[in-house]
Amino acid sequence: MTTWRDLPTPGAARPKRLSTGLDRVARGLGAPGAAVLAAVFGRWAEIVGPDLARSSRPLWLAGGTLVVGVGDPSSSTELRYRADEVLDRVAEVAGDRVAERLEVRVRPRR
């Protein structure tokens, strides 16, 4: 059952930006703000390079830990080997102390 509500009148509260709500949800889950998540997830190929980006993707970023899923064990090995470099690039793209630890999970593609 839906309740009827009148349209807002002039001078009523204006709609809030979607990014404000996303920030609140992300922070409530222990993640950084939406802009930081967008930078890391949206610029992943720039962070790890195009070759490694084809076989990996960020899954989660919270509590200073970046969790990355890879499609095969060799990509897992490469990411673990390059962990410091990847974390440095994340800091350049999204800000210092966003991710201080990298966790890699092998997740075969289906």
GIRATA-V874701 format. One record per run of one state. SS is the DSSP state (2 for helix, 1 for strand, 0 for the rest). FROM is the first residue (numbers start at 1). TO is the last residue. If there is no record, write none. Layout:
ss=<SS,SS>
from=<FROM,FROM>
to=<TO,TO>
//
This chain:
ss=<0,2,0,2,0,2,0,2,0,1,0,1,0,2,0,2,0,1,0>
from=<1,18,29,34,43,44,49,50,55,56,63,65,71,73,82,83,95,101,107>
to=<17,28,33,42,43,48,49,54,55,62,64,70,72,81,82,94,100,106,110>
//
